Amino acid sequence: MLSAFTMSLMATFLLGADGAISGMGSVVADLQAELFELCQKGDAEGARAVNERLAPLVRVFYAPPFVDMHNRMKEALALLGRLPAAHVRPPLTPVSAGEREAIRSALVASGLAAARRD
């Protein structure tokens, strides 16, 4: 069984899921793999720590409107320097400046990006 519900990934891994199909994996595959390994070992405390790192990203990526989740993930990849830019095609629209800042803050909270030094 594969989990496709990123918002409860830890729970499904602890219940015995064999893996995940996750759009968010395009940004945090390493953390999701670590979460899976810790759950497989029965290390709930370690898994909880990784899950807490994923939580800010889950909240920002899957916020309403849900249809924009991939735009947000592309923006995260651009902010991390993994994509040159977060281009989206119509009818989708780029994220707003405010949403870009929320994504940047989630990346910092998750430990994936350094805080700005303005």
Phi and psi in degrees as GROMACS dihedral restraints (atoms count N, CA, C in turn):
[ dihedral_restraints ]
;  ai    aj    ak    al  type     phi  dphi    fc
    3     4     5     6     1  -110.0    20    10
    4     5     6     7     1   141.7    20    10
    6     7     8     9     1   -89.8    20    10
    7     8     9    10     1   136.6    20    10
    9    10    11    12     1  -122.8    20    10
   10    11    12    13     1    11.0    20    10
   12    13    14    15     1  -111.6    20    10
   13    14    15    16     1    88.9    20    10
   15    16    17    18     1   -57.8    20    10
   16    17    18    19     1   -29.5    20    10
   18    19    20    21     1   -68.5    20    10
   19    20    21    22     1   -14.8    20    10
   21    22    23    24     1  -132.3    20    10
   22    23    24    25     1    37.6    20    10
   24    25    26    27     1   -59.9    20    10
   25    26    27    28     1   -45.4    20    10
   27    28    29    30     1   -60.6    20    10
   28    29    30    31     1   -45.2    20    10
   30    31    32    33     1   -61.2    20    10
   31    32    33    34     1   -43.5    20    10
   33    34    35    36     1   -69.3    20    10
   34    35    36    37     1   -34.5    20    10
   36    37    38    39     1   -65.2    20    10
   37    38    39    40     1   -42.9    20    10
   39    40    41    42     1   -66.9    20    10
   40    41    42    43     1   -26.9    20    10
   42    43    44    45     1   -83.9    20    10
   43    44    45    46     1    -3.4    20    10
   45    46    47    48     1   112.4    20    10
   46    47    48    49     1    11.6    20    10
   48    49    50    51     1   -57.9    20    10
   49    50    51    52     1   144.4    20    10
   51    52    53    54     1   -86.5    20    10
   52    53    54    55     1    -6.0    20    10
   54    55    56    57     1   165.7    20    10
   55    56    57    58     1  -164.2    20    10
   57    58    59    60     1  -143.9    20    10
   58    59    60    61     1   151.9    20    10
   60    61    62    63     1  -116.7    20    10
   61    62    63    64     1   106.9    20    10
   63    64    65    66     1  -138.5    20    10
   64    65    66    67     1   123.1    20    10
   66    67    68    69     1   -60.6    20    10
   67    68    69    70     1   -35.9    20    10
   69    70    71    72     1   -64.5    20    10
   70    71    72    73     1   -17.4    20    10
   72    73    74    75     1   -60.8    20    10
   73    74    75    76     1   -21.4    20    10
   75    76    77    78     1   -65.1    20    10
   76    77    78    79     1   -21.1    20    10
   78    79    80    81     1  -104.9    20    10
   79    80    81    82     1   -39.1    20    10
   81    82    83    84     1  -130.2    20    10
   82    83    84    85     1    39.2    20    10
   84    85    86    87     1   -56.0    20    10
   85    86    87    88     1   -38.0    20    10
   87    88    89    90     1   -63.3    20    10
   88    89    90    91     1   -42.9    20    10
   90    91    92    93     1   -69.1    20    10
   91    92    93    94     1   -38.0    20    10
   93    94    95    96     1   -66.2    20    10
   94    95    96    97     1   -38.7    20    10
   96    97    98    99     1   -65.7    20    10
   97    98    99   100     1   -39.9    20    10
   99   100   101   102     1   -64.1    20    10
  100   101   102   103     1   -42.0    20    10
  102   103   104   105     1   -59.4    20    10
  103   104   105   106     1   -45.2    20    10
  105   106   107   108     1   -60.2    20    10
  106   107   108   109     1   -47.9    20    10
  108   109   110   111     1   -61.1    20    10
  109   110   111   112     1   -43.3    20    10
  111   112   113   114     1   -64.1    20    10
  112   113   114   115     1   -39.6    20    10
  114   115   116   117     1   -66.5    20    10
  115   116   117   118     1   -39.1    20    10
  117   118   119   120     1   -62.5    20    10
  118   119   120   121     1   -34.3    20    10
  120   121   122   123     1   -80.1    20    10
  121   122   123   124     1    -9.5    20    10
  123   124   125   126     1    80.0    20    10
  124   125   126   127     1    16.9    20    10
  126   127   128   129     1   -87.9    20    10
  127   128   129   130     1    79.2    20    10
  129   130   131   132     1   -64.1    20    10
  130   131   132   133     1   -35.9    20    10
  132   133   134   135     1   -66.3    20    10
  133   134   135   136     1   -46.0    20    10
  135   136   137   138     1   -64.1    20    10
  136   137   138   139     1   -40.9    20    10
  138   139   140   141     1   -63.2    20    10
  139   140   141   142     1   -40.1    20    10
  141   142   143   144     1   -62.2    20    10
  142   143   144   145     1   -39.4    20    10
  144   145   146   147     1   -63.4    20    10
  145   146   147   148     1   -42.8    20    10
  147   148   149   150     1   -67.4    20    10
  148   149   150   151     1   -41.3    20    10
  150   151   152   153     1   -59.7    20    10
  151   152   153   154     1   -37.8    20    10
  153   154   155   156     1   -65.3    20    10
  154   155   156   157     1   -32.1    20    10
  156   157   158   159     1   -70.5    20    10
  157   158   159   160     1   -34.3    20    10
  159   160   161   162     1   -76.2    20    10
  160   161   162   163     1   -28.1    20    10
  162   163   164   165     1   -54.2    20    10
  163   164   165   166     1   -45.7    20    10
  165   166   167   168     1   -62.4    20    10
  166   167   168   169     1   -33.7    20    10
  168   169   170   171     1   -72.7    20    10
  169   170   171   172     1   -40.1    20    10
  171   172   173   174     1   -58.2    20    10
  172   173   174   175     1   -46.5    20    10
  174   175   176   177     1   -61.6    20    10
  175   176   177   178     1   -43.9    20    10
  177   178   179   180     1   -77.3    20    10
  178   179   180   181     1   -38.3    20    10
  180   181   182   183     1   -69.8    20    10
  181   182   183   184     1   -40.8    20    10
  183   184   185   186     1  -100.9    20    10
  184   185   186   187     1    19.4    20    10
  186   187   188   189     1   -70.1    20    10
  187   188   189   190     1   156.8    20    10
  189   190   191   192     1   -64.9    20    10
  190   191   192   193     1   147.5    20    10
  192   193   194   195     1   -75.7    20    10
  193   194   195   196     1   133.1    20    10
  195   196   197   198     1   -56.0    20    10
  196   197   198   199     1   -32.7    20    10
  198   199   200   201     1   -60.4    20    10
  199   200   201   202     1   -20.1    20    10
  201   202   203   204     1   -87.6    20    10
  202   203   204   205     1     4.8    20    10
  204   205   206   207     1   -57.5    20    10
  205   206   207   208     1   -41.7    20    10
  207   208   209   210     1   -71.5    20    10
  208   209   210   211     1   -33.1    20    10
  210   211   212   213     1   -60.4    20    10
  211   212   213   214     1   -42.3    20    10
  213   214   215   216     1   -66.9    20    10
  214   215   216   217     1   -39.6    20    10
  216   217   218   219     1   -66.1    20    10
  217   218   219   220     1   -39.6    20    10
  219   220   221   222     1   -61.8    20    10
  220   221   222   223     1   -41.2    20    10
  222   223   224   225     1   -62.5    20    10
  223   224   225   226     1   -41.2    20    10
  225   226   227   228     1   -61.5    20    10
  226   227   228   229     1   -43.8    20    10
  228   229   230   231     1   -62.6    20    10
  229   230   231   232     1   -38.1    20    10
  231   232   233   234     1   -67.7    20    10
  232   233   234   235     1   -43.5    20    10
  234   235   236   237     1   -61.9    20    10
  235   236   237   238     1   -31.7    20    10
  237   238   239   240     1   -83.2    20    10
  238   239   240   241     1    -4.2    20    10
  240   241   242   243     1    80.7    20    10
  241   242   243   244     1    15.1    20    10
  243   244   245   246     1   -90.5    20    10
  244   245   246   247     1   -17.6    20    10
  246   247   248   249     1  -128.0    20    10
  247   248   249   250     1   146.2    20    10
  249   250   251   252     1   -68.6    20    10
  250   251   252   253     1   -30.4    20    10
  252   253   254   255     1  -161.5    20    10
  253   254   255   256     1   160.1    20    10
  255   256   257   258     1   -99.0    20    10
  256   257   258   259     1    64.8    20    10
  258   259   260   261     1   -71.7    20    10
  259   260   261   262     1   137.2    20    10
  261   262   263   264     1  -129.3    20    10
  262   263   264   265     1   152.2    20    10
  264   265   266   267     1  -101.1    20    10
  265   266   267   268     1   147.3    20    10
  267   268   269   270     1   -59.1    20    10
  268   269   270   271     1   146.3    20    10
  270   271   272   273     1   -86.8    20    10
  271   272   273   274     1     1.9    20    10
  273   274   275   276     1   -69.3    20    10
  274   275   276   277     1   157.0    20    10
  276   277   278   279     1  -127.6    20    10
  277   278   279   280     1   150.5    20    10
  279   280   281   282     1   -61.8    20    10
  280   281   282   283     1   157.3    20    10
  282   283   284   285     1   -69.8    20    10
  283   284   285   286     1   154.3    20    10
  285   286   287   288     1   -75.4    20    10
  286   287   288   289     1   167.7    20    10
  288   289   290   291     1   -61.3    20    10
  289   290   291   292     1   -39.9    20    10
  291   292   293   294     1   -64.1    20    10
  292   293   294   295     1   -40.8    20    10
  294   295   296   297     1   -69.5    20    10
  295   296   297   298     1   -35.6    20    10
  297   298   299   300     1   -59.4    20    10
  298   299   300   301     1   -41.7    20    10
  300   301   302   303     1   -66.0    20    10
  301   302   303   304     1   -38.0    20    10
  303   304   305   306     1   -63.9    20    10
  304   305   306   307     1   -39.1    20    10
  306   307   308   309     1   -66.4    20    10
  307   308   309   310     1   -44.1    20    10
  309   310   311   312     1   -59.8    20    10
  310   311   312   313     1   -43.1    20    10
  312   313   314   315     1   -63.6    20    10
  313   314   315   316     1   -39.0    20    10
  315   316   317   318     1   -66.2    20    10
  316   317   318   319     1   -38.2    20    10
  318   319   320   321     1   -64.0    20    10
  319   320   321   322     1   -40.0    20    10
  321   322   323   324     1   -66.1    20    10
  322   323   324   325     1   -47.3    20    10
  324   325   326   327     1   -60.8    20    10
  325   326   327   328     1   -30.8    20    10
  327   328   329   330     1   -83.2    20    10
  328   329   330   331     1    -7.9    20    10
  330   331   332   333     1    84.5    20    10
  331   332   333   334     1     9.6    20    10
  333   334   335   336     1   -88.9    20    10
  334   335   336   337     1   -18.6    20    10
  336   337   338   339     1  -137.3    20    10
  337   338   339   340     1   151.5    20    10
  339   340   341   342     1   -80.8    20    10
  340   341   342   343     1   150.2    20    10
  342   343   344   345     1   -66.4    20    10
  343   344   345   346     1   148.2    20    10
  345   346   347   348     1   -68.2    20    10
  346   347   348   349     1   148.3    20    10
  348   349   350   351     1  -118.6    20    10
  349   350   351   352     1    75.3    20    10
